Amino acid sequence: MARLIHERSARTGPLATINCAGLSESLLESELFGHVRGSFTGAHRDRRGWLDRAQDGTIFLDEVGEMSLRMQAMLLRYVESGEIQRVGSDSVHTSTNVRLIAATNRNLEERVADGQFREDLYFRLNVIRIEIPPLRERPEDIAPLLVHFLQTCSGAHGVAPPMLEDQALDALISYSWPGNARELSNVAERLVLRNRSRVISLADLTAVMATSGFVRTSAPEVPRRLNADALYDQMVQAGESFWTVVYSRFTSHDLTRDDLRALVARGIAQTGGDSRELAALFNASPHEYRRFRTFLTRHGCWPPDQRP
């Protein structure tokens, strides 16, 4: 979406994509603001950051919700004043004609409430808000996206793209796609690499989708409600994340609070009542603990006798 906005605009500068979750704080600072020679090990020459190099262009900050509070403060200063100070430099200069597009899969309102994201930066960035619906809410896009991914992957591997039987395609359209387009792209690649018949049956698809929580149903248009045991096994046995297995399904109304309570009760029984061990059991990382606790508390599923 960021690329589409940039390409259809009148901007003549580059599109720079920066993954805020994939870089350490120091590297992210250098990528954005640049550095001077000798400012850190490996800084053999002066280097301009993307906020400087992307004049008349666009910078796409992916996973902006993962920025540290220090980096958030530095980004806020730039957004408000256009001031850039390279790492290791005492001088400041301005660069203002850069468009920022920021994306996140986090709920930034919750992170603001938890003190993990600056409220002033949130309102500075939240000028024009574009919400991209999850794939499960736009099933009409699944078939054309699948065709695109199949053709792209087949071309990369020098093979003919496979065809899907109607039952297999119907099953894909009825699937909830917790991983959205990335998951669909991965499934398309597995279909290209693992199937030699070039015609994908429902049985072939079920085998490929087994690791993705795919459920084969006789009536694809009616989603199957997963019980607490199945959800528990997906996280504890298969190693999937709480946010993929539970959170995404709960927010799409595929799970009830009773489902959530039953799942938490089983986890508490397993961990002996230790709430942090519960988060670890459900594959929520330590820095996500407050978000995990807030979510369960908000929906009345946090055990009342558990301390934060």
N, C-alpha and C positions, 0 to 999 in steps of 0.2 A: 504494500500500500504506500509506503514511504517513497519507494522508487517510482511508482505511478504518479504520485503527486509531484515529485521533482521533475520527471520527464515531461509532464503536461503543463509545467509552469514556464514563465519567461526567463527563468534564471539560467545564466550561462556558465556558472561555476560548477564545481564537481559535487557529486553526492558522496559523502563520507559516512560509512557505517561503523559505529563503535559499540561493541558488546560490553556494557558496563559490568556484567556479571562474570565475564571471562578474563578480566584484567585486574591485577592487584591495584591498590590505591595509588601507589607511586607511578606505575605504568599508565594508569588511566589519566593521572594528572599530566604526565608528559605527552600523552597522545592528544589531549585537549589543548593544553596551554604551551607545549613545547619545553625545551630546556636549553641551557647554555653549556658549552664545553667544560668538562670537569665537574659538573654539578653532582654526578654520581658515577659509580663504577660502570664503565662502558660508554659513557657520554664523551665520545672522542671528537665531536664537533657540535656546533650550534644547530639546533633543529627547531623549525617552526611547528607549532601545534595546529591541529585541524581547525580550531576556532580562528586562526590566522590565515591558514591556507585555503579555506573554503569560502573566501570572499565571493559574493554573488551566487553562492551555492547553498547546499542543504547539508546539515549534519543530522544523522539519524542516531539517536541515543537509545539503543535497544536495552531492555531490562533496566530502565532508569531507577526503578524501585530498589535495586541492589546497591546503589551508591552509598558510601559511608557518609555520616553526618558532616565530616570535614569537607568532603568533595561536594556535597550538596551546598554548603556555604560558599565555596569557591564558584560553583556554577551560578548560584543566585547573584553573586557580585557581578559576574559577567553579564547575566541577563538584564540586570538593572542598569549597568553603566557601560557595558561593552569593554571593560578594562581587562587586559591580558597581562599577566606577569609570568614569565617563563620560570621554570624550576631553576633555582640557583642564580636568578637575576634580581638586581635591585630596581631596575627600571620597569615602568608600566607604560603600555601603549594601548590604544583602543582599536577595536574591530567590531563594526556594528552591522554590516550588511550580510549577515548569515542567518538563514532560517533554521530553527531547531524543531525537529520532530522527535518526540519522546514516546516510547511504548513500554508497557509493562503488563505482566499477567498477575500482578499483585493488586490487592484492593488498597489503593493509596489512602483512602479515607480512614481505613482501619490502621494503617501504619502511622498516619498522622496522630490518631488518637492514642496509639501506643508509644509515641515519641520516637519512632524510628524513621520518620520522614518529616522534613521541615514544612510547616504549614504555609509559610510565605513562598517557598519555592513551588509548592503544589499549586498555589493560585497563580503564580507567575507562568507556569507551564500550561495550566489548564485554561487556555484562551479559546481555542477551537478544539473541541473534543470529538473524536471519532471512535465509536465503539464498533468493533468488528464482531458480529455474532459468532458464537461457536458453530462448528460444522453441523452439529445435530439440529440447530435451528434453521438451517438452510439446506435441507436434503437435496433440493434441486441442483445444487452445485457439486454434489458428490460425483456423479457420473462424468461430467466434463472435466473435472479436476483429475479423476482417475485416468481418463484417456490421455490427458496431458502428461501425467507422471509416467504412465506406461510407455508412451512414445519417447519421452526424454531418456528414461532409463534404458530402454531397448536400443536406442541410438548410441548411447554411451558404451554399451557392451556388444554392439554389432550383431544384434539378433532381431528377429521380427517380433513386434509387440504381440502379446497373447490376446485372445478373445475370451470374454466371460459369458457363461451361460446365463440365461435370464434369472434363474433361481439364485445364482451366486451374486449377481448385481443387485437383486432385491434385498438380499441379506446385508450387503454392504450399505445400502441406502438406509436400512432400518437400524444399523449399528449406531451407538451413541457417540463414538469418536471422542473419547476423553482427551486424546492427544492432538485433536484437530488436524489441520492440513499436514503437519509434520508426520503424524501417525499414518495418514493416508499415503503419503509419499513413501514411507518405509515399507508399508504393505505392498505398494506397487513394485518396489524394488525386489522384495522377496518373491513376488509372483513371477517376475521376469527371470530371476536367477534359479529358482527351485523347480520350475515346471517346464518339462520338455515337450509336452503334448501340444502346447500353444492354445489349447482350449481349456479354460479353467472351470471346473465343476464346483458345485457346492461343497463336496467332500474335499476337493483340493484346497478350497478357500478355508474351510474349517481347520485343516491341518496347519496352514500358514498363519492363521490368526490365533492359534491356541495360546500363544504367549501374550496376546494383547487383551485377554479377557473377553474374547469374542464368544457370543452365545448363539448357537444354532437354534432357531425356532421354526415351528411349522407355520406360524403367522407373523411374518416379519414386522407388520405394521403395529403390533402390540408389543411394547417392550416388556421383557421379563424383569420382575423386581428381584433384586439380589437379596438374600438373607444375610444375617450377621456372620454366619459361619463362612459363607463364600467370600465375603469381603475380608474377613479376618485372614483367610488362607491366601488371598491375593497379596496382602501386605506382608504377613509373617512368613509364609512359605515361598511365595514368588518374588518377594523383595520389592514390590511396587510401593509407590509413595501414597501417603494418606491423602494428599491433595489431588492426585489423579483418581484413586479408587473411591474415595468417600466424598471429599469436598465438591468436586465437579458434578458428581451425580446428585448430591443433596441440593446444590444450588439450581440444578435443572429439574428438581422435583421428581427424580427417579427413586429417591429414598425418603422415608419419613423420619420424624423424630424418634419414633419407636425403634426403627432400624438402627438409628444412631445410638440411642441409649443401650440397646442390646449389645452393640459392638463395643461400646466403651466399657460396659459391665464385664464383658469377657476379657477385655484388655486389662482392666483393673484387677480382676481375679488372677491373671497371669503375672502381673508385676507386683502383686502384694500391696497395691494402693499407692505406689510411688508414681506421681504424675509425670515426672521427667522420664522415668523409664517407660511409661506409657507412650509418650511422644516418640522415644527412640524405637520402641517396639513397632510403632506404626510408620516408621521411616520418615518422621518429621525431624529435620536437622535441629541442632541446639539453637541456632539463631532464629529458627521459626517457632520456638517454644511459646513465646508470648502470643503469637498469632494463633497457634494451635489452641492454647488455653482460652483466648478471647472468643474464638469461634464456638467452642463447645459450651462455654459459659453463656454466650448470647442465646443459644438455642436450648438452654435448660438441660444440657447433657453433661455438665461438669459436676462430678460427685461433690455434694455439699461439704463432706468432711475432708476434702483434699485441700491442702494449703498450696498457694501459688509457687 
